[in-house]
Amino acid sequence: MAAPTSESTTSAERELLLTRTLDAPRALVFRAWTEPEHLARWWGPQGFTTPSCTMDVRPGGAWRICMRAPDGVDHWVQGVYREVVEPERLVTTWAWEEADGSPGRETLLTVTLEERDDRTVLTLHQALFGDAVERENHQDGWSQALDRLAADVVEAKA
């Protein structure tokens, strides 16, 4: 028989929290998240490209992104912006697309940007995942994407 788990333990295992300090001003980092041509340069894990990115960055506006894996397989993700506070906060739904183009199970993605000495502290929170494995997969992907973002904003700043 499985050991009982508390609701808080279950929730914690289904949430992702990542924090990065980026060597770029907050306004630039915000643009990296909200301008399709900028986002396409860093979005996705290492080796992935972004051949399609549409964004209507306003509360109620939709976004849709194609991530192409190194093996050529396309992975589509979509969502709707719930909150946009320039240059400090984005809140959006996140759903992988099903084969028919409909959204799968949603999570909520919150990105906050805090300026500190011409650098930006980025905090990414995503929840609730179906299980800890799904959360770990997103942690790996987001960690690699945030590495790419950090390099991109430094290059854009130069």
OpenMM code with the backbone's topology and positions (N, CA, C; nanometers):
from openmm import Vec3, app, unit

residues = "MET ALA ALA PRO THR SER GLU SER THR THR SER ALA GLU ARG GLU LEU LEU LEU THR ARG THR LEU ASP ALA PRO ARG ALA LEU VAL PHE ARG ALA TRP THR GLU PRO GLU HIS LEU ALA ARG TRP TRP GLY PRO GLN GLY PHE THR THR PRO SER CYS THR MET ASP VAL ARG PRO GLY GLY ALA TRP ARG ILE CYS MET ARG ALA PRO ASP GLY VAL ASP HIS TRP VAL GLN GLY VAL TYR ARG GLU VAL VAL GLU PRO GLU ARG LEU VAL THR THR TRP ALA TRP GLU GLU ALA ASP GLY SER PRO GLY ARG GLU THR LEU LEU THR VAL THR LEU GLU GLU ARG ASP ASP ARG THR VAL LEU THR LEU HIS GLN ALA LEU PHE GLY ASP ALA VAL GLU ARG GLU ASN HIS GLN ASP GLY TRP SER GLN ALA LEU ASP ARG LEU ALA ALA ASP VAL VAL GLU ALA LYS ALA".split()
positions = [
    Vec3(0.0848, -0.1183, 0.0000),
    Vec3(0.0000, 0.0000, 0.0000),
    Vec3(0.0887, 0.1237, 0.0000),
    Vec3(0.0544, 0.2225, -0.0818),
    Vec3(0.1333, 0.3452, -0.0924),
    Vec3(0.1199, 0.4281, 0.0336),
    Vec3(0.2288, 0.4946, 0.0689),
    Vec3(0.2267, 0.5828, 0.1852),
    Vec3(0.1417, 0.7055, 0.1531),
    Vec3(0.0657, 0.7541, 0.2500),
    Vec3(-0.0159, 0.8727, 0.2248),
    Vec3(0.0745, 0.9941, 0.2003),
    Vec3(0.0269, 1.0833, 0.1154),
    Vec3(0.1002, 1.2071, 0.0903),
    Vec3(0.0094, 1.3241, 0.1237),
    Vec3(0.0695, 1.4309, 0.1692),
    Vec3(-0.0100, 1.5488, 0.2015),
    Vec3(-0.0371, 1.6275, 0.0744),
    Vec3(-0.1398, 1.7106, 0.0769),
    Vec3(-0.1733, 1.7946, -0.0376),
    Vec3(-0.0575, 1.8883, -0.0707),
    Vec3(0.0101, 1.9439, 0.0307),
    Vec3(0.1194, 2.0377, 0.0045),
    Vec3(0.2373, 1.9681, -0.0614),
    Vec3(0.2667, 1.8450, -0.0221),
    Vec3(0.3752, 1.7710, -0.0860),
    Vec3(0.3389, 1.7436, -0.2313),
    Vec3(0.2172, 1.7026, -0.2561),
    Vec3(0.1735, 1.6745, -0.3918),
    Vec3(0.1827, 1.8004, -0.4771),
    Vec3(0.1361, 1.9141, -0.4271),
    Vec3(0.1434, 2.0389, -0.5019),
    Vec3(0.2874, 2.0789, -0.5281),
    Vec3(0.3734, 2.0695, -0.4287),
    Vec3(0.5131, 2.1087, -0.4449),
    Vec3(0.5820, 2.0245, -0.5515),
    Vec3(0.5493, 1.8977, -0.5577),
    Vec3(0.6091, 1.8108, -0.6583),
    Vec3(0.5597, 1.8431, -0.7986),
    Vec3(0.4518, 1.9194, -0.8085),
    Vec3(0.3925, 1.9519, -0.9381),
    Vec3(0.4144, 2.0968, -0.9780),
    Vec3(0.5042, 2.1670, -0.9058),
    Vec3(0.5359, 2.3060, -0.9354),
    Vec3(0.6831, 2.3200, -0.9701),
    Vec3(0.7121, 2.4155, -1.0574),
    Vec3(0.8494, 2.4439, -1.0981),
    Vec3(0.8801, 2.5890, -1.0652),
    Vec3(0.9943, 2.6118, -1.0003),
    Vec3(1.0393, 2.7465, -0.9678),
    Vec3(1.1869, 2.7572, -1.0036),
    Vec3(1.2187, 2.8474, -1.0963),
    Vec3(1.3566, 2.8716, -1.1383),
    Vec3(1.3865, 3.0202, -1.1253),
    Vec3(1.5075, 3.0530, -1.0802),
    Vec3(1.5500, 3.1921, -1.0695),
    Vec3(1.6853, 3.2065, -1.1360),
    Vec3(1.6994, 3.3111, -1.2164),
    Vec3(1.8259, 3.3413, -1.2849),
    Vec3(1.8531, 3.4898, -1.2745),
    Vec3(1.9794, 3.5259, -1.2614),
    Vec3(2.0209, 3.6653, -1.2708),
    Vec3(2.0861, 3.6835, -1.4070),
    Vec3(2.0309, 3.7747, -1.4853),
    Vec3(2.0769, 3.7979, -1.6217),
    Vec3(2.1509, 3.9312, -1.6290),
    Vec3(2.2588, 3.9323, -1.7025),
    Vec3(2.3419, 4.0514, -1.7161),
    Vec3(2.2858, 4.1422, -1.8253),
    Vec3(2.1647, 4.1914, -1.8003),
    Vec3(2.0960, 4.2787, -1.8959),
    Vec3(1.9870, 4.3546, -1.8212),
    Vec3(1.9520, 4.4742, -1.8699),
    Vec3(1.8451, 4.5501, -1.8052),
    Vec3(1.7086, 4.4832, -1.8237),
    Vec3(1.6224, 4.5097, -1.7290),
    Vec3(1.4902, 4.4468, -1.7268),
    Vec3(1.4104, 4.4735, -1.8541),
    Vec3(1.4160, 4.5952, -1.9077),
    Vec3(1.3389, 4.6269, -2.0292),
    Vec3(1.3815, 4.5377, -2.1454),
    Vec3(1.5102, 4.5089, -2.1579),
    Vec3(1.5589, 4.4215, -2.2640),
    Vec3(1.5108, 4.2782, -2.2436),
    Vec3(1.5150, 4.2310, -2.1202),
    Vec3(1.4696, 4.0940, -2.0913),
    Vec3(1.3195, 4.0831, -2.1181),
    Vec3(1.2431, 4.1853, -2.0831),
    Vec3(1.0996, 4.1830, -2.1108),
    Vec3(1.0748, 4.1738, -2.2613),
    Vec3(1.1492, 4.2528, -2.3402),
    Vec3(1.1341, 4.2455, -2.4862),
    Vec3(1.1693, 4.1069, -2.5386),
    Vec3(1.2679, 4.0419, -2.4764),
    Vec3(1.3062, 3.9064, -2.5196),
    Vec3(1.1904, 3.8085, -2.5021),
    Vec3(1.1015, 3.8348, -2.4082),
    Vec3(0.9854, 3.7497, -2.3837),
    Vec3(0.8632, 3.7911, -2.4651),
    Vec3(0.8631, 3.9127, -2.5210),
    Vec3(0.7395, 3.9640, -2.5806),
    Vec3(0.7506, 4.0025, -2.7279),
    Vec3(0.8694, 3.9989, -2.7859),
    Vec3(0.8865, 4.0275, -2.9278),
    Vec3(0.9205, 3.8975, -3.0002),
    Vec3(0.8342, 3.8539, -3.0941),
    Vec3(0.8534, 3.7241, -3.1590),
    Vec3(0.9920, 3.7040, -3.2196),
    Vec3(1.0459, 3.8067, -3.2853),
    Vec3(1.1762, 3.7905, -3.3493),
    Vec3(1.2877, 3.7733, -3.2457),
    Vec3(1.2703, 3.8304, -3.1281),
    Vec3(1.3695, 3.8151, -3.0211),
    Vec3(1.3525, 3.6781, -2.9531),
    Vec3(1.2294, 3.6448, -2.9197),
    Vec3(1.2010, 3.5184, -2.8522),
    Vec3(1.2465, 3.3984, -2.9357),
    Vec3(1.2305, 3.4077, -3.0668),
    Vec3(1.2664, 3.2959, -3.1554),
    Vec3(1.4154, 3.2630, -3.1498),
    Vec3(1.4979, 3.3577, -3.1064),
    Vec3(1.6425, 3.3324, -3.1008),
    Vec3(1.6827, 3.2454, -2.9822),
    Vec3(1.6017, 3.2415, -2.8752),
    Vec3(1.6440, 3.1685, -2.7556),
    Vec3(1.5456, 3.0611, -2.7083),
    Vec3(1.4276, 3.0579, -2.7599),
    Vec3(1.3215, 2.9706, -2.7077),
    Vec3(1.3556, 2.8230, -2.7276),
    Vec3(1.3352, 2.7456, -2.6265),
    Vec3(1.3500, 2.6005, -2.6355),
    Vec3(1.4836, 2.5498, -2.5854),
    Vec3(1.4925, 2.4196, -2.5669),
    Vec3(1.6178, 2.3580, -2.5209),
    Vec3(1.7294, 2.3733, -2.6237),
    Vec3(1.8510, 2.3441, -2.5805),
    Vec3(1.9670, 2.3495, -2.6693),
    Vec3(1.9408, 2.2654, -2.7940),
    Vec3(1.9774, 2.3195, -2.9095),
    Vec3(1.9622, 2.2471, -3.0354),
    Vec3(1.8277, 2.2652, -3.1025),
    Vec3(1.7296, 2.3214, -3.0334),
    Vec3(1.5973, 2.3448, -3.0907),
    Vec3(1.5961, 2.4782, -3.1648),
    Vec3(1.5102, 2.4901, -3.2643),
    Vec3(1.4869, 2.6161, -3.3325),
    Vec3(1.3395, 2.6530, -3.3164),
    Vec3(1.3078, 2.7762, -3.3533),
    Vec3(1.1704, 2.8251, -3.3413),
    Vec3(1.1272, 2.8780, -3.4783),
    Vec3(1.0757, 2.7900, -3.5649),
    Vec3(1.0374, 2.8329, -3.6991),
    Vec3(0.9084, 2.9142, -3.7049),
    Vec3(0.8274, 2.9097, -3.5990),
    Vec3(0.7012, 2.9836, -3.5987),
    Vec3(0.6735, 3.0377, -3.4591),
    Vec3(0.6391, 3.1661, -3.4537),
    Vec3(0.6088, 3.2290, -3.3254),
    Vec3(0.5107, 3.3428, -3.3496),
    Vec3(0.3886, 3.3293, -3.2983),
    Vec3(0.2901, 3.4366, -3.3061),
    Vec3(0.2509, 3.4754, -3.1642),
    Vec3(0.2426, 3.6054, -3.1412),
    Vec3(0.2153, 3.6547, -3.0063),
    Vec3(0.1273, 3.7795, -3.0131),
    Vec3(0.0212, 3.7804, -2.9353),
    Vec3(-0.0632, 3.8982, -2.9162),
    Vec3(-0.0511, 3.9321, -2.7680),
    Vec3(0.0526, 4.0092, -2.7347),
    Vec3(0.0921, 4.0295, -2.5951),
    Vec3(0.0032, 4.1355, -2.5297),
    Vec3(-0.1079, 4.0878, -2.4757),
    Vec3(-0.2040, 4.1696, -2.4009),
    Vec3(-0.2923, 4.0725, -2.3245),
    Vec3(-0.3501, 4.1138, -2.2126),
    Vec3(-0.4413, 4.0246, -2.1423),
    Vec3(-0.5517, 3.9758, -2.2366),
    Vec3(-0.5686, 3.8454, -2.2450),
    Vec3(-0.6661, 3.7848, -2.3354),
    Vec3(-0.6093, 3.7507, -2.4713),
    Vec3(-0.4895, 3.8002, -2.5028),
    Vec3(-0.4254, 3.7711, -2.6303),
    Vec3(-0.3637, 3.6324, -2.6305),
    Vec3(-0.3612, 3.5711, -2.7470),
    Vec3(-0.3097, 3.4342, -2.7596),
    Vec3(-0.1669, 3.4351, -2.8137),
    Vec3(-0.0965, 3.3255, -2.7870),
    Vec3(0.0354, 3.3026, -2.8440),
    Vec3(0.0444, 3.1566, -2.8857),
    Vec3(0.1315, 3.1318, -2.9839),
    Vec3(0.1507, 2.9943, -3.0330),
    Vec3(0.2923, 2.9848, -3.0880),
    Vec3(0.3640, 2.8830, -3.0467),
    Vec3(0.5045, 2.8680, -3.0833),
    Vec3(0.5309, 2.7246, -3.1278),
    Vec3(0.6104, 2.7123, -3.2344),
    Vec3(0.6586, 2.5819, -3.2797),
    Vec3(0.8056, 2.5699, -3.2416),
    Vec3(0.8391, 2.4651, -3.1685),
    Vec3(0.9777, 2.4327, -3.1371),
    Vec3(1.0162, 2.3123, -3.2217),
    Vec3(1.1198, 2.3284, -3.3009),
    Vec3(1.1655, 2.2177, -3.3854),
    Vec3(1.2859, 2.1515, -3.3206),
    Vec3(1.2729, 2.0227, -3.2910),
    Vec3(1.3795, 1.9452, -3.2285),
    Vec3(1.4918, 1.9199, -3.3291),
    Vec3(1.6104, 1.8872, -3.2813),
    Vec3(1.7213, 1.8568, -3.3720),
    Vec3(1.6894, 1.7450, -3.4715),
    Vec3(1.5987, 1.6538, -3.4349),
    Vec3(1.5622, 1.5447, -3.5263),
    Vec3(1.4542, 1.5858, -3.6273),
    Vec3(1.4145, 1.7149, -3.6254),
    Vec3(1.3177, 1.7662, -3.7215),
    Vec3(1.1727, 1.7585, -3.6772),
    Vec3(1.1450, 1.7014, -3.5606),
    Vec3(1.0077, 1.6900, -3.5113),
    Vec3(0.9633, 1.8246, -3.4539),
    Vec3(0.8433, 1.8685, -3.4937),
    Vec3(0.7870, 1.9935, -3.4437),
    Vec3(0.7038, 1.9676, -3.3192),
    Vec3(0.7212, 2.0565, -3.2212),
    Vec3(0.6453, 2.0521, -3.0961),
    Vec3(0.5778, 2.1877, -3.0813),
    Vec3(0.4441, 2.1880, -3.0807),
    Vec3(0.3688, 2.3123, -3.0732),
    Vec3(0.3176, 2.3350, -2.9320),
    Vec3(0.3259, 2.4593, -2.8884),
    Vec3(0.2749, 2.4988, -2.7576),
    Vec3(0.1971, 2.6285, -2.7753),
    Vec3(0.0949, 2.6469, -2.6920),
    Vec3(0.0098, 2.7649, -2.7050),
    Vec3(-0.0405, 2.8087, -2.5691),
    Vec3(-0.0918, 2.9308, -2.5661),
    Vec3(-0.1480, 2.9813, -2.4422),
    Vec3(-0.2185, 3.1137, -2.4642),
    Vec3(-0.2688, 3.1670, -2.3539),
    Vec3(-0.3385, 3.2950, -2.3528),
    Vec3(-0.2801, 3.3779, -2.2392),
    Vec3(-0.2457, 3.5028, -2.2713),
    Vec3(-0.1930, 3.5928, -2.1686),
    Vec3(-0.3036, 3.6296, -2.0712),
    Vec3(-0.2742, 3.6153, -1.9441),
    Vec3(-0.3698, 3.6558, -1.8407),
    Vec3(-0.3322, 3.7899, -1.7798),
    Vec3(-0.2011, 3.8161, -1.7744),
    Vec3(-0.1542, 3.9413, -1.7156),
    Vec3(-0.0267, 3.9837, -1.7887),
    Vec3(-0.0196, 4.1118, -1.8233),
    Vec3(0.0992, 4.1689, -1.8864),
    Vec3(0.1255, 4.3023, -1.8170),
    Vec3(0.2336, 4.3087, -1.7404),
    Vec3(0.2728, 4.4313, -1.6708),
    Vec3(0.4148, 4.4636, -1.7149),
    Vec3(0.4249, 4.5510, -1.8146),
    Vec3(0.5561, 4.5865, -1.8687),
    Vec3(0.6300, 4.6753, -1.7696),
    Vec3(0.7551, 4.6517, -1.7419),
    Vec3(0.8442, 4.5446, -1.7861),
    Vec3(0.8676, 4.4404, -1.6782),
    Vec3(0.7677, 4.4139, -1.5931),
    Vec3(0.7961, 4.3342, -1.4748),
    Vec3(0.7280, 4.1983, -1.4624),
    Vec3(0.6232, 4.1711, -1.5388),
    Vec3(0.5503, 4.0465, -1.5118),
    Vec3(0.4693, 4.0014, -1.6323),
    Vec3(0.4747, 3.8708, -1.6579),
    Vec3(0.3912, 3.8047, -1.7576),
    Vec3(0.3274, 3.6831, -1.6928),
    Vec3(0.1983, 3.6674, -1.7122),
    Vec3(0.1277, 3.5482, -1.6660),
    Vec3(0.0498, 3.4950, -1.7853),
    Vec3(0.0698, 3.3673, -1.8152),
    Vec3(0.0040, 3.3075, -1.9310),
    Vec3(-0.0272, 3.1610, -1.9046),
    Vec3(-0.1262, 3.1127, -1.9746),
    Vec3(-0.1483, 2.9686, -1.9724),
    Vec3(-0.0453, 2.9046, -2.0645),
    Vec3(-0.0225, 2.7751, -2.0463),
    Vec3(0.0744, 2.6980, -2.1255),
    Vec3(0.0108, 2.5625, -2.1524),
    Vec3(0.0046, 2.5239, -2.2808),
    Vec3(-0.0490, 2.3915, -2.3146),
    Vec3(0.0192, 2.3395, -2.4400),
    Vec3(0.0690, 2.2165, -2.4319),
    Vec3(0.1182, 2.1497, -2.5525),
    Vec3(-0.0023, 2.1213, -2.6390),
    Vec3(0.0149, 2.1329, -2.7704),
    Vec3(-0.0962, 2.1046, -2.8606),
    Vec3(-0.1113, 1.9549, -2.8822),
    Vec3(-0.2364, 1.9133, -2.8903),
    Vec3(-0.2690, 1.7759, -2.9255),
    Vec3(-0.2535, 1.7605, -3.0774),
    Vec3(-0.2601, 1.6392, -3.1273),
    Vec3(-0.2433, 1.6127, -3.2706),
    Vec3(-0.3440, 1.6891, -3.3558),
    Vec3(-0.4641, 1.7148, -3.3018),
    Vec3(-0.5670, 1.7864, -3.3778),
    Vec3(-0.5553, 1.9387, -3.3650),
    Vec3(-0.4511, 1.9870, -3.2952),
    Vec3(-0.4305, 2.1301, -3.2786),
    Vec3(-0.4973, 2.1901, -3.1567),
    Vec3(-0.5764, 2.1111, -3.0870),
    Vec3(-0.6413, 2.1623, -2.9665),
    Vec3(-0.5411, 2.1624, -2.8506),
    Vec3(-0.5625, 2.2519, -2.7523),
    Vec3(-0.4698, 2.2550, -2.6396),
    Vec3(-0.4870, 2.1331, -2.5495),
    Vec3(-0.3739, 2.0845, -2.4991),
    Vec3(-0.3761, 1.9773, -2.4006),
    Vec3(-0.4004, 2.0367, -2.2624),
    Vec3(-0.3653, 1.9618, -2.1602),
    Vec3(-0.3827, 2.0087, -2.0229),
    Vec3(-0.2991, 2.1333, -1.9984),
    Vec3(-0.3589, 2.2344, -1.9358),
    Vec3(-0.2923, 2.3621, -1.9134),
    Vec3(-0.2162, 2.3670, -1.7823),
    Vec3(-0.1065, 2.4425, -1.7862),
    Vec3(-0.0408, 2.4882, -1.6648),
    Vec3(-0.0425, 2.6398, -1.6701),
    Vec3(-0.0047, 2.7028, -1.5607),
    Vec3(0.0034, 2.8478, -1.5553),
    Vec3(0.1497, 2.8864, -1.5405),
    Vec3(0.1968, 2.9729, -1.6297),
    Vec3(0.3355, 3.0177, -1.6321),
    Vec3(0.3404, 3.1639, -1.5902),
    Vec3(0.4214, 3.1927, -1.4883),
    Vec3(0.4397, 3.3295, -1.4409),
    Vec3(0.5876, 3.3633, -1.4473),
    Vec3(0.6195, 3.4728, -1.5149),
    Vec3(0.7572, 3.5213, -1.5254),
    Vec3(0.7611, 3.6600, -1.4635),
    Vec3(0.8457, 3.6764, -1.3613),
    Vec3(0.8629, 3.8079, -1.3004),
    Vec3(1.0070, 3.8528, -1.3210),
    Vec3(1.0216, 3.9831, -1.3412),
    Vec3(1.1522, 4.0424, -1.3686),
    Vec3(1.1753, 4.1552, -1.2687),
    Vec3(1.2849, 4.1454, -1.1949),
    Vec3(1.3201, 4.2466, -1.0959),
    Vec3(1.4552, 4.3056, -1.1341),
    Vec3(1.4607, 4.4370, -1.1460),
    Vec3(1.5862, 4.5020, -1.1829),
    Vec3(1.6726, 4.5230, -1.0593),
    Vec3(1.8001, 4.4856, -1.0727),
    Vec3(1.8983, 4.5056, -0.9664),
    Vec3(2.0308, 4.5468, -1.0296),
    Vec3(2.0685, 4.6722, -1.0108),
    Vec3(2.1979, 4.7220, -1.0588),
    Vec3(2.2209, 4.6927, -1.2069),
    Vec3(2.1259, 4.7287, -1.2909),
    Vec3(2.1327, 4.7091, -1.4356),
    Vec3(2.1400, 4.5616, -1.4760),
    Vec3(2.1035, 4.4749, -1.3840),
    Vec3(2.0887, 4.3324, -1.4121),
    Vec3(1.9441, 4.2974, -1.3838),
    Vec3(1.9033, 4.1793, -1.4252),
    Vec3(1.7636, 4.1390, -1.4055),
    Vec3(1.7576, 4.0045, -1.3357),
    Vec3(1.6808, 3.9992, -1.2285),
    Vec3(1.6524, 3.8728, -1.1619),
    Vec3(1.5209, 3.8213, -1.2194),
    Vec3(1.5295, 3.7094, -1.2903),
    Vec3(1.4139, 3.6476, -1.3542),
    Vec3(1.3686, 3.5311, -1.2665),
    Vec3(1.2401, 3.5287, -1.2360),
    Vec3(1.1818, 3.4164, -1.1629),
    Vec3(1.0727, 3.3566, -1.2502),
    Vec3(1.0843, 3.2278, -1.2757),
    Vec3(0.9875, 3.1546, -1.3571),
    Vec3(0.9171, 3.0547, -1.2668),
    Vec3(0.7854, 3.0607, -1.2652),
    Vec3(0.7039, 2.9665, -1.1880),
    Vec3(0.6030, 2.9041, -1.2831),
    Vec3(0.5946, 2.7714, -1.2838),
    Vec3(0.4972, 2.7015, -1.3676),
    Vec3(0.4302, 2.5932, -1.2844),
    Vec3(0.2947, 2.5883, -1.2923),
    Vec3(0.2209, 2.4916, -1.2125),
    Vec3(0.0786, 2.4793, -1.2684),
    Vec3(0.0083, 2.3839, -1.2363),
    Vec3(0.0428, 2.2589, -1.1737),
    Vec3(0.0601, 2.1541, -1.2823),
    Vec3(0.1696, 2.0829, -1.2754),
    Vec3(0.1956, 1.9747, -1.3696),
    Vec3(0.1174, 1.8507, -1.3288),
    Vec3(0.1035, 1.7586, -1.4229),
    Vec3(0.0325, 1.6350, -1.3950),
    Vec3(0.1031, 1.5501, -1.2906),
    Vec3(0.2376, 1.5521, -1.2952),
    Vec3(0.3148, 1.4737, -1.1998),
    Vec3(0.4584, 1.5271, -1.1948),
    Vec3(0.5389, 1.4697, -1.1079),
    Vec3(0.6771, 1.5145, -1.0892),
    Vec3(0.7626, 1.4912, -1.2135),
    Vec3(0.7347, 1.3864, -1.2896),
    Vec3(0.8121, 1.3581, -1.4115),
    Vec3(0.7900, 1.4694, -1.5138),
    Vec3(0.6659, 1.5090, -1.5317),
    Vec3(0.6344, 1.6183, -1.6243),
    Vec3(0.7047, 1.7467, -1.5798),
    Vec3(0.7025, 1.7734, -1.4489),
    Vec3(0.7713, 1.8912, -1.3964),
    Vec3(0.9207, 1.8842, -1.4248),
    Vec3(0.9828, 1.7685, -1.4041),
    Vec3(1.1261, 1.7527, -1.4288),
    Vec3(1.1599, 1.7741, -1.5764),
    Vec3(1.0759, 1.7248, -1.6659),
    Vec3(1.0981, 1.7469, -1.8090),
    Vec3(1.0967, 1.8963, -1.8411),
    Vec3(1.0033, 1.9694, -1.7824),
    Vec3(0.9970, 2.1140, -1.8043),
    Vec3(1.1159, 2.1838, -1.7390),
    Vec3(1.1583, 2.1358, -1.6252),
    Vec3(1.2745, 2.1969, -1.5601),
    Vec3(1.3974, 2.1858, -1.6500),
    Vec3(1.4182, 2.0698, -1.7095),
    Vec3(1.5314, 2.0520, -1.8010),
    Vec3(1.5195, 2.1463, -1.9208),
    Vec3(1.4022, 2.1506, -1.9823),
    Vec3(1.3825, 2.2357, -2.0987),
    Vec3(1.3968, 2.3836, -2.0657),
    Vec3(1.3332, 2.4285, -1.9574),
    Vec3(1.3427, 2.5692, -1.9192),
    Vec3(1.4855, 2.6062, -1.8795),
    Vec3(1.5555, 2.5186, -1.8115),
    Vec3(1.6940, 2.5494, -1.7720),
    Vec3(1.7795, 2.5754, -1.8950),
    Vec3(1.7647, 2.4918, -1.9960),
    Vec3(1.8405, 2.5117, -2.1194),
    Vec3(1.7947, 2.6384, -2.1927),
    Vec3(1.6656, 2.6625, -2.1980),
    Vec3(1.6139, 2.7828, -2.2644),
    Vec3(1.6629, 2.9087, -2.1926),
    Vec3(1.6642, 2.9075, -2.0604),
    Vec3(1.7101, 3.0251, -1.9867),
    Vec3(1.8597, 3.0477, -2.0055),
    Vec3(1.9365, 2.9407, -2.0241),
    Vec3(2.0784, 2.9576, -2.0607),
    Vec3(2.0891, 3.0297, -2.1936),
    Vec3(2.0061, 2.9897, -2.2879),
    Vec3(2.0062, 3.0529, -2.4205),
    Vec3(1.9605, 3.1989, -2.4106),
    Vec3(1.8589, 3.2259, -2.3281),
    Vec3(1.8121, 3.3622, -2.3062),
    Vec3(1.9230, 3.4483, -2.2483),
    Vec3(1.9943, 3.3977, -2.1489),
    Vec3(2.1025, 3.4746, -2.0857),
    Vec3(2.2083, 3.5141, -2.1893),
    Vec3(2.2449, 3.4223, -2.2754),
    Vec3(2.3433, 3.4520, -2.3799),
    Vec3(2.2856, 3.5515, -2.4804),
    Vec3(2.1593, 3.5360, -2.5155),
    Vec3(2.0969, 3.6225, -2.6156),
    Vec3(2.0883, 3.7665, -2.5688),
    Vec3(2.0473, 3.7899, -2.4438),
    Vec3(2.0328, 3.9278, -2.3981),
    Vec3(2.1692, 3.9950, -2.3815),
    Vec3(2.2714, 3.9197, -2.3461),
    Vec3(2.4059, 3.9770, -2.3397),
    Vec3(2.4499, 4.0208, -2.4779),
    Vec3(2.4250, 3.9343, -2.5774),
    Vec3(2.4601, 3.9676, -2.7164),
    Vec3(2.3807, 4.0877, -2.7655),
    Vec3(2.2505, 4.0927, -2.7336),
    Vec3(2.1651, 4.2034, -2.7781),
    Vec3(2.2056, 4.3344, -2.7113),
    Vec3(2.2557, 4.3252, -2.5895),
    Vec3(2.2976, 4.4438, -2.5141),
    Vec3(2.4252, 4.5037, -2.5721),
    Vec3(2.5088, 4.4199, -2.6309),
    Vec3(2.6399, 4.4654, -2.6798),
    Vec3(2.6298, 4.5558, -2.8002),
] * unit.nanometer
topology = app.Topology()
chain = topology.addChain("A")
for resn in residues:
    res = topology.addResidue(resn, chain)
    for name in ("N", "CA", "C"):
        topology.addAtom(name, app.Element.getBySymbol(name[0]), res)
